[in-house]
Amino acid sequence: MTRTEKTIAIIGGGIAGLSAAQVLQKEMEERKEAITFLLVEKENRLGGNILTERHDDFIIEGGPDCFLSEKPETITLCHKLGIQDHLMKTNEHVRGIFILSKGTLQELPEGFMLLAPTNFSSFIKNPLISPLGKLRMAMDLIIPGIKSAEEESLAQFVTRRLGKEVLEKIAEPLVAGIHAGEPETMSLKSTFPRLIELEKSYRSLIIGMIKRKKMFKGKKSTNNYTMFMSLREGLATLPDTVAASLNPKRFLTGNPVISVEKLSDASGYLLTLAKGELLKVMSVVFATPAFVTSDLFKGIDPVLSSELLSLPYVSTATISLAYERKEVSYPMNGFGFVIPRIENRKIMACTWTSKKFAHRAPHDKLLIRCFVGGIKNEHLTRLNESALIAISREELRDIMGIHAEPLFAKVFRWEKSMPQYMVGHEAKIKRIEERLSLNPGLFLAGSAYYGIGISDCIKSGEKAALAALKFLPR
Ligand SMILES: Cc1cc2nc3c(=O)[nH]c(=O)nc-3n(C[C@H](O)[C@H](O)[C@H](O)COP(=O)(O)OP(=O)(O)OC[C@H]3O[C@@H](n4cnc5c(N)ncnc54)[C@H](O)[C@@H]3O)c2cc1C
């Protein structure tokens, strides 16, 4: 058993835990503080959901393939790590996203990323929404803003402002593509707070979007980023570089934490690791999925443990398929497509990977990635690999007319990997925070609480590390 007066344990080596470790390592080096930390990870590799594999000259993302540039944390971390020259834009010649509608792919009109149209001529011409649906959308211009303080789901909000057709054909598939969830249960406040702001500021979403667009028009972009960004050699460069920057004594892999107990003299916590080690620490950052954290809290605070357990997760799988370029005639003028559930398909989205990013496949080959699972079709993620590949091929044949045999296929299964921010999420997180404050020295980080994007997770890991540092006696 080791005993260090000022030790912080970080449980979980996904991007949240690694970001916490990065902050602590920097503090140790810069301030020469007499603190130590140890990151403990269950798997033999670090990175959690961020996983890149190489296959010949293909770069294949198993989990996330990009991050939003408007949230600064990922880009800032790349600069801190000295890998800013790895930052890679999306292909600027194709931007569109397509939506499957009655079996064919229709381009999402410009400006629709936030659900309301900003370019009327392209919207009016676009066949995705029926004439009646377009009329209903236009009612957004006259519908008053909401007065009630009751929390709305994304579905309630979109139906109220823009109508059911926009919900079914646009909002639902876009949201399923990001959160793998369904808009009926999803908290608007916790997932798309900007829509609430738009309604508050401008009453109408359409007016709000147009005014915002005008505000930014003419302002030269001050940065060199596209909306979505990646890293040249794949996103795993990020966790790999953090790991390489850590002193190897500061992390343990392949060794899950199986319990955390309060020390009887209240001087800290005792961690038991699966391989038998015991670790006495003063503070713990839990950067594990909420259901794992719940388990580890059982002996410390059963009330907090059950609140954490009530944060739901869904499973997904990604299936990447490689083809000879000459064998695929579909034009692929965009980043890929999403599929409304009313289309009753087995895949929920598809990324045209080698179109979205350069260097993902050799020039005479193509890489395409299908998503399966999510709240609607979670059972499909439990199928074996060949069944998942067969489903993907069937759907690509139907939708894009791809009959060719793939050169190879790679399946990545993500069991209970996508936290769902349901209506009431914010109130639940407040209760969790209040309860956590009764347990001095314990902190939470990761995708379950304040945002599921990579930048959100980095921010939560850094914040938890700073809070743990502040907790230690000086
Ligand atoms: C398929 C998929 C696609 C995604 N696409 C995007 C995208 O394009 N852009 C984006 O911004 N986000 C995306 N996300 C979300 C984003 O990847 C995640 O929210 C983020 O990586 C989560 O990081 P984390 O550190 O919170 O958790 P995780 O990555 O889940 O890390 C938690 C770690 O804890 C470890 N652990 C578990 N139990 C124990 C234990 N008992 N002891 C020790 N360690 C333990 C796990 O092994 C894991 O390494 C995607 C997610 C998935 C699954």
The ligand as a MOL file (V3000), in Angstrom:
LIG
                    3D

  0  0  0     0  0            999 V3000
M  V30 BEGIN CTAB
M  V30 COUNTS 53 58 0 0 0
M  V30 BEGIN ATOM
M  V30 1 C -19.1880 6.3480 -31.7540 0
M  V30 2 C -18.9770 7.7030 -31.1220 0
M  V30 3 C -18.8220 8.8180 -31.9380 0
M  V30 4 C -18.6100 10.0750 -31.3530 0
M  V30 5 N -18.4080 11.1410 -32.1820 0
M  V30 6 C -18.0420 12.3290 -31.6480 0
M  V30 7 C -17.5810 13.3730 -32.4840 0
M  V30 8 O -17.4850 13.2290 -33.7060 0
M  V30 9 N -17.2050 14.5470 -31.8940 0
M  V30 10 C -17.2270 14.7240 -30.5370 0
M  V30 11 O -16.8760 15.8230 -30.0570 0
M  V30 12 N -17.6350 13.7180 -29.7120 0
M  V30 13 C -18.0230 12.5330 -30.2340 0
M  V30 14 N -18.3660 11.4900 -29.4070 0
M  V30 15 C -18.3980 11.7210 -27.9650 0
M  V30 16 C -17.0020 11.7520 -27.3370 0
M  V30 17 O -16.1520 10.8730 -28.0150 0
M  V30 18 C -17.0820 11.3010 -25.8820 0
M  V30 19 O -18.0980 12.0240 -25.2040 0
M  V30 20 C -15.7680 11.4880 -25.1420 0
M  V30 21 O -14.6900 10.8930 -25.8450 0
M  V30 22 C -15.9120 10.8820 -23.7460 0
M  V30 23 O -14.7110 11.0530 -23.0250 0
M  V30 24 P -14.6440 10.6560 -21.4830 0
M  V30 25 O -13.2440 10.7890 -21.0460 0
M  V30 26 O -15.6970 11.4070 -20.7410 0
M  V30 27 O -15.1370 9.1530 -21.4070 0
M  V30 28 P -14.5330 7.8060 -22.0150 0
M  V30 29 O -13.8620 8.0490 -23.2910 0
M  V30 30 O -15.6770 6.8420 -21.9600 0
M  V30 31 O -13.4350 7.3860 -20.9330 0
M  V30 32 C -13.7510 6.7550 -19.7270 0
M  V30 33 C -12.6110 5.8270 -19.3950 0
M  V30 34 O -12.8570 5.2160 -18.1250 0
M  V30 35 C -12.3440 3.8950 -18.1910 0
M  V30 36 N -12.9240 3.0880 -17.1020 0
M  V30 37 C -14.1690 2.5720 -17.0200 0
M  V30 38 N -14.3090 1.8970 -15.8540 0
M  V30 39 C -13.1330 2.0040 -15.1860 0
M  V30 40 C -12.6590 1.5370 -13.9180 0
M  V30 41 N -13.4420 0.8140 -13.0940 0
M  V30 42 N -11.3880 1.8260 -13.5390 0
M  V30 43 C -10.5710 2.5600 -14.3450 0
M  V30 44 N -10.9800 3.0290 -15.5760 0
M  V30 45 C -12.2410 2.7620 -15.9730 0
M  V30 46 C -12.7590 3.4450 -19.5830 0
M  V30 47 O -12.0340 2.3050 -19.9990 0
M  V30 48 C -12.4560 4.6880 -20.3930 0
M  V30 49 O -11.1460 4.6830 -20.9100 0
M  V30 50 C -18.5860 10.2170 -29.9480 0
M  V30 51 C -18.7380 9.0840 -29.1280 0
M  V30 52 C -18.9220 7.8400 -29.6960 0
M  V30 53 C -19.0510 6.6340 -28.8110 0
M  V30 END ATOM
M  V30 BEGIN BOND
M  V30 1 1 1 2
M  V30 2 1 2 3
M  V30 3 2 2 52
M  V30 4 2 3 4
M  V30 5 1 4 5
M  V30 6 1 4 50
M  V30 7 2 5 6
M  V30 8 1 6 7
M  V30 9 1 6 13
M  V30 10 2 7 8
M  V30 11 1 7 9
M  V30 12 1 9 10
M  V30 13 2 10 11
M  V30 14 1 10 12
M  V30 15 2 12 13
M  V30 16 1 13 14
M  V30 17 1 14 15
M  V30 18 1 14 50
M  V30 19 1 15 16
M  V30 20 1 16 17
M  V30 21 1 16 18
M  V30 22 1 18 19
M  V30 23 1 18 20
M  V30 24 1 20 21
M  V30 25 1 20 22
M  V30 26 1 22 23
M  V30 27 1 23 24
M  V30 28 2 24 25
M  V30 29 1 24 26
M  V30 30 1 24 27
M  V30 31 1 27 28
M  V30 32 2 28 29
M  V30 33 1 28 30
M  V30 34 1 28 31
M  V30 35 1 31 32
M  V30 36 1 32 33
M  V30 37 1 33 34
M  V30 38 1 33 48
M  V30 39 1 34 35
M  V30 40 1 35 36
M  V30 41 1 35 46
M  V30 42 1 36 37
M  V30 43 1 36 45
M  V30 44 2 37 38
M  V30 45 1 38 39
M  V30 46 1 39 40
M  V30 47 2 39 45
M  V30 48 1 40 41
M  V30 49 2 40 42
M  V30 50 1 42 43
M  V30 51 2 43 44
M  V30 52 1 44 45
M  V30 53 1 46 47
M  V30 54 1 46 48
M  V30 55 1 48 49
M  V30 56 2 50 51
M  V30 57 1 51 52
M  V30 58 1 52 53
M  V30 END BOND
M  V30 END CTAB
M  END
